[in-house]
Amino acid sequence: MDEFEKLLEAERVSVERYVMFRMNSNTEADDILQEVYLTAYQKFPQLKNKDSFKVWIISIARNKCNDYFRKEATRYEIPIDEITQKELSDSRYGVSLVTTVSETMDLLGDKDRQILYLYFWKELSQAEIAKLLNIPVGTVKSRLYKAKQKFKNKYPYHAEILKGENNMKKLPEFIPEYKIEISSKAPFSVKWEELMGWFLIPKLGEKISWGMYDIPSRKCSHVYDMKVTGKARVHGIEGVEITAREASYSDKKEVINRTFVAQLTDTHCRYLATLRNDKDVHNYITFLDGDEFMSNWGFGEDNCGNETNLEVKGDIKRVGTTVTSAKKKFLLDVVGRYTVTIGSNSYDTVCMMDIENYNSGVVSEQFLDKRGKTILWRRFNRDDWAIDRYKKKWSEQLPENDRLSVNGTTYVHWYDCITDYIL
């Protein structure tokens, strides 16, 4: 038995479980698995680190499944790129707008996807769908009902309705007026132990509340209560389990609960796993699950996480609203010292910027005080970010918002986050 066969034999069960989870039938899964094994065999000589075989072959399986769904979508005239919706989802950069609906649609059968697309995206009536598909209206009603139930079961974030008083932290409805002024002093070094994007320090006993504020309305759209609930271990690595409770600011009775696991060391902070619900099954996605985990939660080489000891590295340079950066992965750097005044309080901070770590077209600036706590977090979108979805450039949608020039490209301020630390 050669090296490839030995490695495949050790991970075959994991690969088959992954594909079976994604596919709608055993026949489809068997076909996909054959393609996965063939591609893996052909590309195996290109794999430099054999210790990462599992992550590597799972990523091949994921791509093959996605190729299958795209092919089926084309056959049923369902344009995948149009199946998008403004959804809040979690990742290492906190709650952000992504195509969670599209991901859920990928998990459904082609007939379910077809009926949902025609009804919700094309906004056809049941009678119009019946005529288009040449089936009785009664069949449309039945298929639509079943498809909606399947979608609900597959959708990863399930809400609970709270009865009576809820105990979510009271954050201001509008973000206080603030001013950001550059300081003539040199930036200070800082120990930053917060989880990237979620503002909580992953230590026992820690908790925090924070809010997301639309700009220019300055109104709070969502609030979050987070706490560390206990110790956890993922694939033998020690960490802590964290829960996050999200609610719309205007209606705090409907709450979405999220759970993930993170680890803090002397030098780095990183995510180890996240929990997604599949019907009544808790599906844990970990750092060994390749792109499925890394694209949303992983950071740094081999998911080492973000550095906690921050100082100016020179990878990102900023003069006013003009930013330039080195051409490298994982761009995260201190770019200057600023006085941030929020309401009646002023804070001595350093500005830490990231460039397109979350996804292509997104830049953030995070103002940290000397304790390493976030005073203000601001997100900027590249002018053409998600233009297929929003149909307009951000400079047209938000003409009064602040702008940055990053390596010659315009980015537009979208929303802010503050925590109860500054209240």
C-alpha positions as CSV (number, residue, x, y, z in Angstrom):
1,M,0.0,0.0,0.0
2,D,1.5,3.3,-1.1
3,E,1.5,6.6,0.9
4,F,-1.6,8.0,-0.7
5,E,-3.6,4.8,-0.1
6,K,-2.5,4.8,3.6
7,L,-3.5,8.4,4.2
8,L,-6.8,8.0,2.3
9,E,-7.7,4.9,4.3
10,A,-7.2,6.8,7.5
11,E,-9.4,9.6,6.5
12,R,-11.9,7.8,4.2
13,V,-14.7,7.8,6.8
14,S,-14.4,11.6,7.4
15,V,-14.5,12.3,3.7
16,E,-17.5,10.0,3.2
17,R,-19.4,11.6,6.1
18,Y,-18.8,15.0,4.8
19,V,-20.0,14.2,1.3
20,M,-23.0,12.3,2.6
21,F,-23.9,15.3,4.6
22,R,-23.9,17.6,1.6
23,M,-25.6,15.3,-0.9
24,N,-29.3,14.5,-1.2
25,S,-29.0,10.8,-2.0
26,N,-26.5,8.0,-1.8
27,T,-26.2,7.8,-5.6
28,E,-25.2,11.4,-5.8
29,A,-22.7,11.0,-2.9
30,D,-21.1,7.9,-4.6
31,D,-20.6,9.8,-7.8
32,I,-19.0,12.8,-6.0
33,L,-16.7,10.5,-3.9
34,Q,-15.3,8.9,-7.0
35,E,-14.5,12.3,-8.4
36,V,-12.9,13.4,-5.1
37,Y,-10.7,10.3,-4.9
38,L,-9.6,10.6,-8.5
39,T,-8.7,14.3,-8.2
40,A,-6.9,13.7,-4.9
41,Y,-4.9,10.9,-6.4
42,Q,-3.9,13.0,-9.4
43,K,-2.9,16.1,-7.3
44,F,-1.3,14.2,-4.4
45,P,2.2,14.8,-5.6
46,Q,1.5,18.6,-5.3
47,L,0.7,18.2,-1.5
48,K,3.9,19.4,0.3
49,N,2.7,18.9,3.9
50,K,1.3,15.3,4.2
51,D,0.3,16.1,7.8
52,S,-2.5,18.3,6.3
53,F,-3.9,15.5,4.1
54,K,-7.3,15.5,5.9
55,V,-7.9,19.3,5.5
56,W,-6.7,19.1,1.9
57,I,-8.9,16.2,0.8
58,I,-11.9,17.7,2.6
59,S,-11.4,20.9,0.7
60,I,-11.4,18.9,-2.6
61,A,-14.7,17.2,-1.5
62,R,-16.2,20.6,-0.7
63,N,-15.3,22.0,-4.1
64,K,-16.7,18.9,-5.8
65,C,-20.0,19.3,-3.9
66,N,-20.2,22.9,-4.8
67,D,-19.5,22.1,-8.5
68,Y,-22.4,19.6,-8.4
69,F,-24.8,22.1,-7.0
70,R,-23.8,24.8,-9.5
71,K,-24.3,22.3,-12.4
72,E,-27.7,21.4,-11.1
73,A,-28.6,25.0,-10.6
74,T,-27.8,25.7,-14.3
75,R,-29.9,22.7,-15.4
76,Y,-32.9,24.0,-13.5
77,E,-32.2,27.6,-14.6
78,I,-31.5,28.7,-11.0
79,P,-28.7,31.3,-11.1
80,I,-26.7,30.7,-8.0
81,D,-25.3,34.2,-7.9
82,E,-28.8,35.6,-7.6
83,I,-29.6,33.5,-4.6
84,T,-28.4,35.9,-2.1
85,Q,-29.9,37.9,0.7
86,K,-28.8,40.4,3.3
87,E,-28.1,38.1,6.2
88,L,-26.3,38.5,9.5
89,S,-23.8,35.7,10.1
90,D,-20.9,35.0,12.4
91,S,-17.2,34.8,11.7
92,R,-13.9,35.8,13.2
93,Y,-14.8,39.3,12.3
94,G,-17.9,39.3,14.3
95,V,-21.4,39.5,12.8
96,S,-21.3,40.5,9.2
97,L,-23.4,40.5,6.0
98,V,-22.9,37.3,4.0
99,T,-24.9,35.0,1.7
100,T,-26.0,32.6,4.5
101,V,-29.2,32.0,2.6
102,S,-27.2,30.9,-0.5
103,E,-25.2,28.4,1.6
104,T,-28.3,26.9,3.1
105,M,-29.9,26.6,-0.4
106,D,-26.8,24.5,-1.4
107,L,-27.8,21.9,1.2
108,L,-31.3,21.4,-0.4
109,G,-32.4,19.2,-3.2
110,D,-32.6,20.7,-6.7
111,K,-36.5,20.7,-6.7
112,D,-36.6,22.4,-3.3
113,R,-34.2,25.0,-4.5
114,Q,-36.1,25.6,-7.7
115,I,-39.5,26.1,-6.0
116,L,-38.0,28.5,-3.3
117,Y,-36.2,30.5,-6.0
118,L,-39.3,31.0,-8.1
119,Y,-41.4,31.9,-5.1
120,F,-39.1,34.1,-3.1
121,W,-36.6,35.5,-5.5
122,K,-38.7,35.7,-8.7
123,E,-41.8,36.5,-6.6
124,L,-44.0,34.4,-8.8
125,S,-47.5,33.4,-7.5
126,Q,-48.3,29.8,-6.9
127,A,-50.5,29.8,-10.0
128,E,-47.7,31.3,-12.1
129,I,-45.3,28.6,-10.8
130,A,-47.8,25.9,-11.6
131,K,-48.1,27.1,-15.2
132,L,-44.4,27.5,-15.6
133,L,-43.6,24.0,-14.3
134,N,-46.7,22.4,-15.8
135,I,-47.9,21.0,-12.5
136,P,-51.1,21.4,-10.5
137,V,-51.3,24.3,-8.0
138,G,-51.9,21.8,-5.3
139,T,-48.5,20.2,-6.1
140,V,-46.9,23.6,-5.9
141,K,-48.4,24.3,-2.5
142,S,-47.2,20.9,-1.2
143,R,-43.7,21.3,-2.6
144,L,-43.4,24.8,-1.4
145,Y,-44.4,23.9,2.2
146,K,-42.0,21.0,2.3
147,A,-39.1,23.1,0.8
148,K,-39.7,25.8,3.4
149,Q,-39.6,23.3,6.2
150,K,-36.4,21.7,4.9
151,F,-34.8,25.2,4.5
152,K,-35.8,26.1,8.1
153,N,-34.2,22.8,9.4
154,K,-31.0,23.4,7.4
155,Y,-30.6,27.1,8.3
156,P,-27.8,27.3,10.8
157,Y,-29.1,30.0,13.1
158,H,-32.3,29.2,14.9
159,A,-34.1,31.8,17.0
160,E,-35.8,31.4,20.3
161,I,-38.7,33.5,21.4
162,L,-38.2,34.9,24.9
163,K,-41.2,35.2,27.2
164,G,-41.5,38.0,29.7
165,E,-38.6,40.2,30.6
166,N,-35.4,39.7,28.7
167,N,-32.0,40.5,30.3
168,M,-30.1,41.7,27.3
169,K,-27.8,44.6,28.1
170,K,-29.2,48.0,27.5
171,L,-27.0,49.8,25.0
172,P,-27.9,53.3,23.6
173,E,-30.3,53.4,20.7
174,F,-27.9,55.8,18.9
175,I,-24.1,55.8,19.1
176,P,-22.9,58.8,20.9
177,E,-21.3,61.6,18.8
178,Y,-17.6,60.9,18.6
179,K,-14.4,62.6,17.3
180,I,-11.2,61.0,16.2
181,E,-8.0,63.1,16.3
182,I,-4.5,62.0,15.4
183,S,-1.9,62.4,18.1
184,S,1.6,63.7,17.7
185,K,2.9,61.0,20.2
186,A,4.4,57.8,19.0
187,P,2.0,54.7,19.0
188,F,2.3,52.6,22.2
189,S,2.7,48.8,22.3
190,V,-0.4,47.0,23.6
191,K,-1.5,43.6,24.7
192,W,-4.6,42.9,22.7
193,E,-6.4,39.7,24.0
194,E,-9.8,40.2,22.6
195,L,-11.3,37.8,20.1
196,M,-11.0,39.3,16.6
197,G,-14.3,40.9,15.8
198,W,-16.2,39.8,18.9
199,F,-14.5,42.0,21.5
200,L,-14.6,39.3,24.3
201,I,-11.4,38.1,26.0
202,P,-11.6,34.3,26.0
203,K,-10.8,33.8,29.7
204,L,-13.0,32.2,32.4
205,G,-15.4,34.7,33.9
206,E,-15.3,37.2,31.1
207,K,-18.4,38.7,29.6
208,I,-19.3,41.7,27.4
209,S,-22.2,43.4,25.6
210,W,-21.8,45.3,22.4
211,G,-23.9,46.9,19.6
212,M,-23.7,47.4,15.9
213,Y,-24.6,50.9,14.6
214,D,-25.6,51.9,11.1
215,I,-23.9,55.0,9.6
216,P,-25.0,57.7,8.9
217,S,-28.3,57.1,10.9
218,R,-26.1,56.1,13.9
219,K,-28.9,53.9,15.1
220,C,-28.3,50.5,16.7
221,S,-29.4,47.6,14.6
222,H,-28.3,44.6,16.7
223,V,-27.1,44.0,20.3
224,Y,-25.0,41.1,21.6
225,D,-24.5,39.6,25.0
226,M,-21.5,37.3,25.3
227,K,-19.9,35.3,28.0
228,V,-17.4,32.5,28.6
229,T,-19.3,29.5,29.9
230,G,-16.5,27.1,30.7
231,K,-13.5,25.1,29.6
232,A,-13.5,23.2,26.3
233,R,-11.2,20.9,24.4
234,V,-11.1,20.6,20.6
235,H,-9.0,17.8,19.1
236,G,-6.9,17.8,22.3
237,I,-6.3,21.6,22.3
238,E,-7.5,23.4,25.5
239,G,-9.8,26.4,25.1
240,V,-13.0,28.0,26.4
241,E,-16.6,27.8,25.2
242,I,-18.3,31.1,24.5
243,T,-22.0,31.9,23.9
244,A,-23.3,34.9,22.1
245,R,-26.9,36.0,22.2
246,E,-28.0,38.3,19.4
247,A,-31.2,40.3,19.1
248,S,-32.5,43.1,16.9
249,Y,-32.4,46.4,18.9
250,S,-36.0,47.1,18.0
251,D,-37.3,43.6,19.0
252,K,-35.3,41.9,21.7
253,K,-37.8,39.1,22.2
254,E,-36.4,37.0,19.3
255,V,-32.9,35.9,20.2
256,I,-30.4,34.0,18.2
257,N,-27.9,31.9,20.2
258,R,-24.4,31.1,18.9
259,T,-21.7,29.0,20.4
260,F,-18.0,28.7,19.6
261,V,-14.7,27.7,21.1
262,A,-11.5,29.9,21.3
263,Q,-8.1,29.7,22.8
264,L,-5.8,32.5,24.2
265,T,-2.1,32.0,24.7
266,D,0.7,34.3,25.7
267,T,1.2,35.3,22.0
268,H,-1.9,34.5,20.0
269,C,-5.7,34.4,20.2
270,R,-7.6,32.1,17.8
271,Y,-10.9,30.2,17.2
272,L,-10.9,26.5,17.4
273,A,-14.5,25.5,16.6
274,T,-18.0,26.8,16.0
275,L,-21.4,25.2,16.4
276,R,-24.0,25.1,13.7
277,N,-27.4,23.4,14.1
278,D,-28.6,20.9,11.5
279,K,-32.2,20.1,12.6
280,D,-31.8,18.5,16.0
281,V,-28.1,17.7,15.5
282,H,-25.3,19.9,16.8
283,N,-22.7,20.2,14.0
284,Y,-19.3,21.3,15.2
285,I,-17.0,22.8,12.6
286,T,-13.4,22.8,13.7
287,F,-10.0,24.1,12.6
288,L,-9.4,20.7,10.9
289,D,-12.4,21.2,8.5
290,G,-10.4,23.2,5.9
291,D,-12.1,26.0,3.9
292,E,-15.4,25.5,5.6
293,F,-13.8,26.7,8.9
294,M,-10.8,28.8,7.7
295,S,-12.7,31.1,5.4
296,N,-14.9,32.4,8.3
297,W,-12.9,31.7,11.5
298,G,-9.2,30.9,10.7
299,F,-6.5,33.5,10.7
300,G,-2.7,33.4,10.3
301,E,-0.4,30.7,9.0
302,D,-1.9,27.2,9.9
303,N,-4.6,29.0,11.9
304,C,-2.1,30.3,14.5
305,G,-4.6,33.2,15.2
306,N,-3.9,36.9,15.6
307,E,-0.9,38.2,17.5
308,T,-1.8,39.6,21.0
309,N,1.4,41.7,21.4
310,L,0.8,44.6,19.1
311,E,3.3,47.3,17.9
312,V,4.0,49.1,14.7
313,K,5.3,46.6,12.1
314,G,5.2,48.9,9.0
315,D,3.1,46.5,7.0
316,I,0.3,49.1,6.8
317,K,1.1,52.8,6.6
318,R,-1.5,55.6,7.0
319,V,-1.4,59.3,6.4
320,G,-4.7,61.0,7.0
321,T,-7.2,59.0,5.0
322,T,-4.6,57.5,2.6
323,V,-3.5,54.0,3.4
324,T,-0.8,51.9,1.7
325,S,0.2,48.3,2.6
326,A,2.7,45.6,1.8
327,K,1.6,42.7,-0.5
328,K,1.2,39.9,1.9
329,K,-1.4,37.8,3.6
330,F,-2.9,38.5,7.1
331,L,-2.4,42.3,7.0
332,L,-3.0,43.5,10.6
333,D,-1.0,46.4,11.9
334,V,-0.9,49.5,14.2
335,V,-1.0,52.6,12.0
336,G,-0.9,55.5,14.5
337,R,-2.0,57.0,17.8
338,Y,-5.3,58.8,18.2
339,T,-7.4,60.5,20.7
340,V,-11.0,59.2,20.5
341,T,-13.7,61.3,22.2
342,I,-17.0,59.6,22.6
343,G,-19.7,61.7,24.3
344,S,-17.9,63.3,27.3
345,N,-15.1,60.8,27.6
346,S,-11.7,60.9,25.8
347,Y,-9.4,57.9,25.2
348,D,-5.8,57.6,24.3
349,T,-5.7,54.9,21.7
350,V,-3.7,53.2,18.9
351,C,-5.5,52.5,15.6
352,M,-5.1,48.9,14.4
353,M,-6.1,48.3,10.8
354,D,-6.8,45.2,8.9
355,I,-7.0,45.0,5.1
356,E,-9.2,42.4,3.5
357,N,-8.6,39.7,6.2
358,Y,-12.3,39.1,6.6
359,N,-13.0,39.0,2.9
360,S,-12.1,40.7,-0.3
361,G,-13.2,44.3,-0.3
362,V,-13.5,44.9,3.5
363,V,-11.2,47.1,5.7
364,S,-11.6,47.8,9.4
365,E,-10.1,50.2,11.9
366,Q,-10.1,49.4,15.6
367,F,-9.1,51.9,18.3
368,L,-7.6,50.2,21.3
369,D,-6.7,51.8,24.7
370,K,-3.6,51.0,26.7
371,R,-5.5,48.0,28.3
372,G,-6.0,46.5,24.9
373,K,-9.8,47.1,25.0
374,T,-11.7,48.3,22.0
375,I,-13.0,51.8,22.2
376,L,-14.4,52.0,18.7
377,W,-14.5,49.6,15.7
378,R,-15.4,50.9,12.2
379,R,-16.0,48.9,9.0
380,F,-15.3,50.2,5.4
381,N,-16.4,48.6,2.2
382,R,-14.6,48.8,-1.1
383,D,-16.7,51.0,-3.4
384,D,-17.7,48.0,-5.6
385,W,-18.0,45.5,-2.7
386,A,-21.0,43.1,-3.4
387,I,-22.2,45.3,-6.2
388,D,-24.1,42.5,-7.8
389,R,-26.2,42.3,-4.6
390,Y,-26.6,45.9,-3.8
391,K,-26.7,47.3,-7.4
392,K,-24.9,50.5,-6.5
393,K,-21.5,51.6,-5.4
394,W,-21.1,52.4,-1.8
395,S,-20.1,56.0,-2.6
396,E,-23.6,56.3,-4.2
397,Q,-25.4,54.5,-1.4
398,L,-23.7,56.4,1.4
399,P,-22.5,59.7,-0.2
400,E,-22.0,61.5,3.1
401,N,-20.0,58.7,4.9
402,D,-16.2,58.8,5.5
403,R,-13.9,57.4,2.9
404,L,-10.4,55.8,2.9
405,S,-8.1,55.4,-0.1
406,V,-6.4,52.0,0.4
407,N,-3.6,51.3,-2.2
408,G,-5.4,53.8,-4.5
409,T,-8.9,52.2,-4.1
410,T,-11.8,53.9,-2.5
411,Y,-13.4,52.3,0.6
412,V,-16.6,53.7,2.2
413,H,-17.5,53.7,5.9
414,W,-20.5,51.4,6.6
415,Y,-21.1,50.7,10.3
416,D,-19.6,51.0,13.8
417,C,-19.4,48.8,16.9
418,I,-19.0,49.9,20.6
419,T,-19.1,47.8,23.8
420,D,-20.3,48.4,27.3
421,Y,-16.7,48.9,28.3
422,I,-17.0,52.6,27.3
423,L,-20.5,53.1,28.8
